[in-house]
Amino acid sequence: MRHVARPLLLVLALAACPQPERADDTTPAAETAAAAAVTPPAWSRDAVIYEVNVRQFTPEGTLAALQRHLPRLDSLGVDILWLMPVQPIGKLNRKGPLGSYYSIADYTAINPEHGTEADFRAFVDAAHAQGMKVILDWVANHTAFDHPWATEHRAWYELRPDGSIMNARDNEGRETDWTDVAELNYAEPAMRRAMIAEMRWWLDSMDVDGFRCDVALGVPDDFWAEARTALEAARPELFMLAEAEHPRVHAWFDMTYGWELHHLLNEIAQGKKGTGELDAYFARQDSAYGPDAYRMYFTSNHDENSWQGTEFERMGDNHQAAFVLAATARGSMPLLYTGQEASLRKRLRFFEKDTVDWSGPSLAGFYRSLFELKERQPALHNGAAGGPQATLRTDGGDRVYAFTRTRGDNTVLVAVNFGDAPARVAYQGLSRPGEYTDWFARSRVPLAADGRLEIPAHGYRVLVR
């Protein structure tokens, strides 16, 4: 989520993305939360997720126009469609001509720029008919200043000493200059009940399958416990994604953000860090997160694209190698953002219309192959359904990284090369030697326990058995 003006991009983007508590927290509380993680629905075990920027997806910016893209998204292998907020946007203190999606003026209505309730329901029905799930971005931390609650229930908001309503706080509890959004007061039981009822409306009336919850660490844990219980009673196969990175959040959410890996991949792609950092990262995840804690890994999303730059800006020629690693790592459910499959090379403006250019070089085949890989290889399934990850020792230096994942008689070997030159690396300790299939080349490759592997510059090899 962003509500910042252009001159403040870097400062506030860095403040909003990292979480106040580290993702590698291994305190007893973190370990207890990880052990008590919710069990994700069975349908999500081989799922991948796609973020839909409704405003920018089509020239019309409507749900009806978006619906026409569903067959293409289905053919891409997408399983979950995450819609950025579709509710009316506040006008008071609005940023830019159209405002931020995350300044909600009415939780249970459709922004007329996108269409009607009937249009939304038709979109969900059509997505379901093609086998896809739909989750809605939910902004529980704050509302627009002209949301009806601001006048009808002033006590439902955090107030300054002079009695005025506060701007939203950041993840560390400090008031921000997000002047278009007002901080809600979770000490008010009536507000909590109303918030859960608004979420329930989308399950009952619009048939959504769950929520992506914005600024999740800005909302008290016990609210999420209440909400999960209430919503799951209505939708037993509910799916919840938290914009947060902490083990304890998995007590209520199926999936959290993998910001730490994302930032690490940016630095590796830029040559600022070596691939040796990845072993330490994955070791921290294994110690802090339970086996069924889904992590959402990505090379872009709406925040990154608009405020930090496209994957081409941040990762250069290594953007595909980074996505291969993110899509195949233990615990990962990969995210694809609007336009990535068409090599979107511009930062989409956040507060105004800025339609995606879909005419760029297609990467649909690349992403489709990876999503098919994830679906067909049990070792790569999400959470506890997938196989453990073991680093494969190589002499490739700090630009090469290789690992295997195995479940039952299925093994997947992934090797990535962030270097400028092709690498012919020696490896040791392959636990399951034999004949493999190169997933992208569709060729047979015999692999010994110790041998050599060729990896293209800024490239990857994925071998399956």
URJO-V70957 format. One record per residue. N is the residue number from 1. RES is the residue in one small letter. PHI is phi in radians with two decimals (999 if undefined). OMEGA is omega in degrees with one decimal (999 if undefined). D_CENTER is the distance of its C-alpha to the mean C-alpha in Angstrom with 2 decimals. Layout:
# URJO-V70957
n=(N	N)
res=(RES	RES)
phi=(PHI	PHI)
omega=(OMEGA	OMEGA)
d_center=(D_CENTER	D_CENTER)
This chain:
# URJO-V70957
n=(1	2	3	4	5	6	7	8	9	10	11	12	13	14	15	16	17	18	19	20	21	22	23	24	25	26	27	28	29	30	31	32	33	34	35	36	37	38	39	40	41	42	43	44	45	46	47	48	49	50	51	52	53	54	55	56	57	58	59	60	61	62	63	64	65	66	67	68	69	70	71	72	73	74	75	76	77	78	79	80	81	82	83	84	85	86	87	88	89	90	91	92	93	94	95	96	97	98	99	100	101	102	103	104	105	106	107	108	109	110	111	112	113	114	115	116	117	118	119	120	121	122	123	124	125	126	127	128	129	130	131	132	133	134	135	136	137	138	139	140	141	142	143	144	145	146	147	148	149	150	151	152	153	154	155	156	157	158	159	160	161	162	163	164	165	166	167	168	169	170	171	172	173	174	175	176	177	178	179	180	181	182	183	184	185	186	187	188	189	190	191	192	193	194	195	196	197	198	199	200	201	202	203	204	205	206	207	208	209	210	211	212	213	214	215	216	217	218	219	220	221	222	223	224	225	226	227	228	229	230	231	232	233	234	235	236	237	238	239	240	241	242	243	244	245	246	247	248	249	250	251	252	253	254	255	256	257	258	259	260	261	262	263	264	265	266	267	268	269	270	271	272	273	274	275	276	277	278	279	280	281	282	283	284	285	286	287	288	289	290	291	292	293	294	295	296	297	298	299	300	301	302	303	304	305	306	307	308	309	310	311	312	313	314	315	316	317	318	319	320	321	322	323	324	325	326	327	328	329	330	331	332	333	334	335	336	337	338	339	340	341	342	343	344	345	346	347	348	349	350	351	352	353	354	355	356	357	358	359	360	361	362	363	364	365	366	367	368	369	370	371	372	373	374	375	376	377	378	379	380	381	382	383	384	385	386	387	388	389	390	391	392	393	394	395	396	397	398	399	400	401	402	403	404	405	406	407	408	409	410	411	412	413	414	415	416	417	418	419	420	421	422	423	424	425	426	427	428	429	430	431	432	433	434	435	436	437	438	439	440	441	442	443	444	445	446	447	448	449	450	451	452	453	454	455	456	457	458	459	460	461	462	463	464	465)
res=(m	r	h	v	a	r	p	l	l	l	v	l	a	l	a	a	c	p	q	p	e	r	a	d	d	t	t	p	a	a	e	t	a	a	a	a	a	v	t	p	p	a	w	s	r	d	a	v	i	y	e	v	n	v	r	q	f	t	p	e	g	t	l	a	a	l	q	r	h	l	p	r	l	d	s	l	g	v	d	i	l	w	l	m	p	v	q	p	i	g	k	l	n	r	k	g	p	l	g	s	y	y	s	i	a	d	y	t	a	i	n	p	e	h	g	t	e	a	d	f	r	a	f	v	d	a	a	h	a	q	g	m	k	v	i	l	d	w	v	a	n	h	t	a	f	d	h	p	w	a	t	e	h	r	a	w	y	e	l	r	p	d	g	s	i	m	n	a	r	d	n	e	g	r	e	t	d	w	t	d	v	a	e	l	n	y	a	e	p	a	m	r	r	a	m	i	a	e	m	r	w	w	l	d	s	m	d	v	d	g	f	r	c	d	v	a	l	g	v	p	d	d	f	w	a	e	a	r	t	a	l	e	a	a	r	p	e	l	f	m	l	a	e	a	e	h	p	r	v	h	a	w	f	d	m	t	y	g	w	e	l	h	h	l	l	n	e	i	a	q	g	k	k	g	t	g	e	l	d	a	y	f	a	r	q	d	s	a	y	g	p	d	a	y	r	m	y	f	t	s	n	h	d	e	n	s	w	q	g	t	e	f	e	r	m	g	d	n	h	q	a	a	f	v	l	a	a	t	a	r	g	s	m	p	l	l	y	t	g	q	e	a	s	l	r	k	r	l	r	f	f	e	k	d	t	v	d	w	s	g	p	s	l	a	g	f	y	r	s	l	f	e	l	k	e	r	q	p	a	l	h	n	g	a	a	g	g	p	q	a	t	l	r	t	d	g	g	d	r	v	y	a	f	t	r	t	r	g	d	n	t	v	l	v	a	v	n	f	g	d	a	p	a	r	v	a	y	q	g	l	s	r	p	g	e	y	t	d	w	f	a	r	s	r	v	p	l	a	a	d	g	r	l	e	i	p	a	h	g	y	r	v	l	v	r)
phi=(999	-2.44	-2.32	-1.63	-1.48	-0.96	-1.11	-1.79	-0.96	-1.16	-1.08	-1.38	-1.10	-1.21	-1.30	-1.49	-1.38	-1.19	-1.64	-1.15	-2.04	-1.15	-1.16	-1.71	-1.06	-2.09	-1.15	-0.94	-1.08	-1.13	-1.15	-1.11	-1.10	-1.10	-1.17	-1.71	-1.05	-1.13	-1.69	-1.09	-1.10	-1.03	-1.15	-1.57	-1.12	-2.15	-1.42	-2.18	-2.14	-2.25	-1.60	-1.84	-1.53	-1.03	-1.04	-1.72	-1.17	-2.29	-1.02	-1.33	1.21	-1.94	-1.20	-1.11	-1.19	-1.08	-1.03	-1.18	-1.57	-1.05	-1.02	-1.16	-1.16	-1.11	-1.18	-1.27	1.68	-1.33	-1.95	-2.12	-1.77	-1.68	-1.58	-1.05	-0.88	-1.97	-1.39	-1.02	-1.76	-1.05	-1.75	-1.23	1.09	-1.03	-1.70	1.23	-1.20	-1.93	1.41	-1.51	-0.87	-1.58	-1.83	-1.48	-1.67	-2.80	-1.18	-2.00	-2.67	-1.88	-1.01	-1.05	-1.10	-1.64	2.36	-2.14	-1.03	-1.10	-1.12	-1.14	-1.11	-1.10	-1.11	-1.10	-1.04	-1.18	-1.11	-1.06	-1.10	-1.66	1.52	-1.78	-1.70	-2.21	-2.06	-1.89	-1.11	-2.09	-1.90	-1.58	-1.34	-2.81	-2.23	-1.16	-1.21	-1.83	-1.12	-0.93	-1.05	-1.13	-1.80	-1.44	-2.45	-1.04	-1.17	-1.38	-2.11	-1.32	-1.98	-1.33	-0.97	-1.47	1.59	-1.40	-1.32	-1.29	-1.15	-1.02	-1.57	-1.52	-1.19	-1.84	1.46	-1.68	-1.12	-1.72	-1.74	-1.34	-1.27	-1.69	-2.37	-1.96	-1.28	-1.45	-1.85	-1.45	-1.41	-1.66	-1.02	-1.14	-1.15	-1.03	-1.09	-1.13	-1.11	-1.13	-1.11	-1.15	-1.15	-1.07	-1.01	-1.23	-1.26	-1.35	-1.66	-1.94	1.09	-1.24	-1.76	2.81	-2.51	-1.78	-1.81	-1.21	0.78	-1.10	-1.35	-1.46	-1.94	-1.02	-0.99	-1.19	-1.18	-1.09	-1.10	-1.08	-1.11	-1.05	-1.09	-1.18	-1.30	-1.19	-1.12	-1.51	-2.42	-0.99	-1.74	-0.99	-2.16	-2.22	-1.98	-1.79	-1.37	-2.85	-2.44	-2.84	-1.01	-1.09	-1.12	-1.26	-1.19	-2.26	-2.08	-1.32	-2.56	-2.20	-1.27	-1.84	-1.06	-1.05	-1.14	-1.01	-1.14	-1.13	-1.13	-1.01	-1.21	-1.14	-1.06	-1.51	1.39	-1.43	-2.40	-1.74	-1.19	-1.06	-1.13	-1.19	-1.05	-1.14	-1.07	-1.15	-1.12	-1.12	-1.11	-1.09	-1.43	-1.69	-1.89	-1.21	-1.14	-1.82	-1.50	-1.23	-2.02	-1.60	-1.90	-2.84	-1.94	-2.77	-2.80	-1.14	-1.15	-1.07	-1.06	-1.31	-1.98	-1.91	1.99	-1.22	-1.10	-1.23	-1.21	-1.48	-2.09	1.00	-1.19	-1.59	-1.13	-1.30	-1.03	-1.14	-1.20	-1.01	-1.12	-1.09	-1.38	-1.96	-1.16	-1.00	1.45	-1.34	-1.98	-1.25	-1.92	-2.02	-1.73	-0.69	1.60	-1.06	-1.23	-1.98	0.94	-1.01	-1.98	-2.20	-1.41	-1.25	-1.12	-1.55	-1.90	-2.63	-1.26	-2.75	-1.08	-1.07	-1.56	-1.54	-1.63	-1.20	-0.96	-1.30	-1.97	-1.03	-1.10	-1.06	-1.18	-1.07	-1.11	-1.17	-1.20	-1.15	-0.97	-1.09	-1.19	-1.55	-1.84	-0.97	-1.07	-1.75	-1.17	-1.35	1.05	-1.15	-1.26	-1.57	-1.70	-1.14	-1.97	-2.26	-1.14	-1.70	-1.20	-2.39	-1.84	-1.43	1.26	-1.59	-1.93	-2.04	-2.49	-2.44	-2.67	-2.13	-2.29	-2.32	-2.42	1.05	-1.67	-1.87	-2.21	-2.11	-1.87	-2.09	-2.32	-2.18	-2.24	-1.57	-1.50	-1.45	-2.22	-1.01	-2.08	-2.01	-1.78	-1.48	-2.17	-2.40	1.51	-1.16	-1.29	-2.24	-1.18	2.51	-1.56	-1.96	-1.96	-1.27	-1.07	-1.52	-1.45	1.03	-2.11	-1.48	-2.37	-1.37	-2.16	-1.51	-1.06	-2.19	-2.97	-2.23	-2.40	-1.71	-2.28	-1.10	-1.07	0.87	-2.27	-2.78	-2.33	-2.24	-2.07	-2.19	-2.48)
omega=(174.1	173.4	-169.8	173.8	-171.0	-176.9	-176.2	-171.3	-171.2	-176.4	-174.8	176.1	178.9	179.2	-173.3	-173.0	-178.4	-179.4	-176.8	177.9	-172.0	178.1	-178.6	178.2	179.9	176.0	177.8	179.8	179.5	-178.5	178.9	-179.9	-179.6	-178.9	-177.1	-176.0	176.1	176.3	-178.7	-179.5	-176.5	-176.6	-175.0	-170.4	177.0	-172.7	167.7	-171.8	-178.6	179.1	-176.8	171.8	-169.8	-176.9	-171.2	-172.3	-178.2	175.7	-179.3	-177.4	-175.5	176.6	179.2	178.1	177.7	-177.9	-180.0	179.2	-175.8	178.0	178.6	179.4	176.8	-179.7	177.0	-179.8	-179.1	179.8	-179.2	173.0	174.9	178.2	169.1	-170.9	-178.8	-176.9	176.0	-177.2	-179.9	177.1	179.8	-178.8	-178.0	175.1	179.3	-176.6	-177.0	178.1	-179.5	171.7	-169.1	173.5	-169.8	179.0	-179.9	-175.7	-173.4	176.8	178.7	173.3	-177.3	175.4	-179.1	-179.0	-173.9	173.9	179.0	177.6	-179.3	-179.1	177.4	178.2	-179.6	179.4	-179.5	177.0	178.4	-179.5	178.7	175.2	-179.6	174.7	179.9	172.3	-175.1	174.0	-176.4	-175.6	-176.4	-174.3	-172.7	174.7	167.9	178.3	177.7	166.5	-178.9	-179.8	-175.4	176.3	-176.6	-175.5	-175.0	-179.7	178.7	-178.4	172.6	-175.2	172.1	178.5	179.7	177.5	178.8	-179.8	-179.4	164.2	176.1	174.8	173.8	-175.9	178.0	173.9	-179.1	178.3	-178.9	170.7	171.9	-169.1	-180.0	-177.4	-173.8	-175.4	178.2	-176.6	-176.3	170.2	-178.6	-179.0	-178.5	178.1	177.8	-179.9	179.7	-179.6	179.5	177.9	178.3	177.4	-179.7	179.7	-178.5	175.1	-174.2	-173.1	-175.4	173.6	175.3	-173.9	179.9	-172.9	163.6	-169.3	-176.2	176.4	-171.3	179.1	175.1	-179.3	-176.7	179.7	-174.9	172.9	-179.8	176.2	177.6	-175.9	-178.8	-179.4	-177.5	-176.3	179.5	175.9	178.9	-176.4	-175.7	179.8	177.1	174.7	-176.1	176.6	179.3	167.4	-176.4	176.7	178.3	-177.5	-174.2	-177.1	-179.2	171.3	-177.3	-175.5	177.7	-172.2	175.0	179.2	172.3	-178.3	-175.8	178.1	179.6	-179.4	177.7	178.9	174.5	-176.7	176.5	-179.7	-179.1	-179.4	-180.0	176.7	179.8	-177.7	176.2	177.7	-175.3	179.0	179.6	178.4	-177.0	176.5	177.8	179.4	-179.1	-177.5	-173.3	-172.5	177.0	-175.7	-178.3	178.5	177.6	173.5	178.6	-179.9	-169.1	169.9	175.7	168.4	-174.0	178.4	-178.2	-176.8	-173.5	-168.9	-179.4	178.1	179.8	176.9	178.1	176.6	-172.5	-173.1	177.9	-178.3	-179.1	-174.7	179.3	176.6	179.4	-179.6	177.7	179.9	-178.9	-175.5	-172.4	-177.4	-179.5	176.4	-171.2	156.6	-175.8	176.5	170.2	-178.8	176.6	173.5	-179.2	-178.7	176.3	177.3	179.8	-174.4	177.5	174.3	-179.7	178.4	-168.6	-171.5	-179.5	-179.1	-177.5	-170.5	175.8	171.6	-176.3	-175.3	-179.6	179.5	-175.3	170.0	-176.8	-179.7	177.9	-177.8	179.1	179.8	178.4	-179.8	175.3	176.1	-177.9	-178.9	-171.1	-175.8	-178.9	-179.6	-177.1	-179.4	-171.3	173.9	-176.9	178.8	-179.7	-177.9	176.3	-176.3	179.2	177.7	176.4	-176.8	178.9	173.7	-174.8	178.9	-172.2	176.4	-178.2	175.3	-179.4	177.4	172.4	169.5	-175.8	169.8	-177.0	-179.6	179.5	176.1	174.3	175.9	179.7	176.9	-179.9	-178.8	179.2	-177.3	-178.4	-178.0	174.9	-179.3	172.0	-169.0	170.8	176.9	178.6	168.4	174.6	-171.7	-179.4	176.5	179.5	-178.0	178.6	172.7	173.5	-169.8	-176.2	179.4	-178.4	179.5	179.7	-177.9	175.0	-179.2	173.7	176.6	175.0	-177.6	-179.6	-178.2	178.4	-178.5	-179.4	173.9	-178.2	-171.3	-171.2	168.2	175.2	-175.7	-175.2	176.3	999)
d_center=(12.14	15.31	18.95	20.71	23.55	23.68	26.02	23.79	20.61	20.63	21.84	19.57	16.37	17.18	18.11	15.07	12.29	13.93	14.69	18.43	18.56	17.62	15.07	18.19	20.26	22.75	24.97	26.52	24.45	21.18	22.70	23.97	20.67	19.10	22.16	21.84	18.29	17.97	18.40	15.64	17.35	19.11	17.66	14.16	15.73	15.25	12.44	9.81	7.41	8.25	7.68	11.33	13.06	16.11	18.51	18.21	17.71	21.47	24.62	25.27	21.90	22.72	21.37	24.43	23.76	20.13	21.56	23.59	20.59	19.63	21.94	20.44	16.84	18.41	20.32	17.27	16.32	13.34	13.29	10.88	10.97	8.87	11.60	11.65	14.71	17.84	20.40	23.28	22.78	25.32	28.24	29.58	28.47	26.17	24.64	25.54	27.05	24.23	22.44	18.91	16.89	16.36	20.15	20.87	24.57	24.64	22.09	23.85	24.58	23.29	23.43	26.52	25.12	22.79	25.52	26.74	25.89	27.52	25.31	22.15	23.67	24.84	21.39	20.02	23.19	22.91	19.35	20.62	23.69	21.74	20.00	16.52	14.92	13.89	11.85	12.66	11.21	13.71	15.38	17.54	18.36	20.58	22.20	24.08	27.55	29.18	27.44	30.50	29.75	30.61	34.19	34.65	33.11	33.24	33.12	29.57	28.54	28.87	32.07	33.55	37.09	38.57	36.97	34.49	30.88	28.47	25.61	22.20	21.90	19.38	17.77	21.19	23.14	24.70	25.37	23.63	25.05	22.51	25.68	24.30	22.78	24.75	23.88	24.41	26.76	25.60	29.14	30.18	30.15	30.80	27.70	25.59	27.33	26.83	23.07	22.77	25.19	23.15	20.06	22.51	23.87	20.76	21.03	24.78	25.36	22.41	21.38	17.59	16.01	13.95	11.84	8.68	10.81	11.13	12.88	13.13	15.43	17.68	18.71	21.14	20.21	23.10	21.81	18.67	21.19	23.32	20.65	19.27	22.90	23.91	21.12	21.25	24.98	24.43	21.67	22.03	19.11	16.72	12.97	11.29	7.82	8.69	7.80	9.97	10.93	14.19	15.82	17.67	14.75	14.65	18.01	16.49	12.83	11.82	8.49	7.49	5.66	7.66	9.08	12.46	12.03	10.50	13.57	15.80	15.08	15.92	19.09	20.04	19.70	21.91	24.36	24.09	23.29	24.19	22.51	24.46	21.91	19.51	21.95	21.97	18.20	18.05	21.18	19.67	16.78	19.51	21.64	19.26	16.93	18.46	18.45	16.50	13.57	10.43	8.15	4.67	6.29	6.53	9.57	8.74	7.11	9.66	10.54	11.04	12.87	15.11	15.96	15.70	16.35	15.34	14.60	18.34	19.32	17.39	17.79	20.72	22.06	19.77	16.56	17.11	18.15	15.05	12.85	15.36	15.08	11.30	11.62	14.69	14.51	15.32	12.85	10.05	8.14	7.36	5.26	8.10	8.71	12.05	14.94	13.76	15.96	18.81	18.56	17.72	19.52	19.64	17.83	17.55	19.56	17.90	20.96	22.81	22.86	21.76	21.35	19.47	22.09	21.62	24.69	23.23	23.67	21.80	19.28	18.77	20.94	19.05	15.66	17.69	19.51	16.57	15.16	18.79	19.18	16.48	18.15	21.63	21.52	21.51	21.01	17.41	16.49	13.84	15.04	18.80	19.38	18.79	21.22	21.60	21.10	24.21	24.67	27.31	29.87	30.70	32.84	30.31	30.06	27.08	25.62	25.27	23.18	23.75	22.95	23.64	22.10	24.64	24.93	28.45	30.01	26.79	25.89	23.39	24.18	21.71	23.24	21.87	24.12	23.04	26.74	28.84	31.17	31.06	31.17	33.52	32.58	34.50	32.60	33.96	33.32	31.68	32.13	32.48	34.54	35.59	34.76	31.16	29.73	27.93	25.00	24.92	28.69	29.68	32.49	33.96	33.75	35.96	34.58	36.83	35.89	36.55	36.39	34.89	31.82	31.46	28.15	28.10	27.50	23.87	23.38	22.60	24.36	23.02	25.94	26.05	28.86)
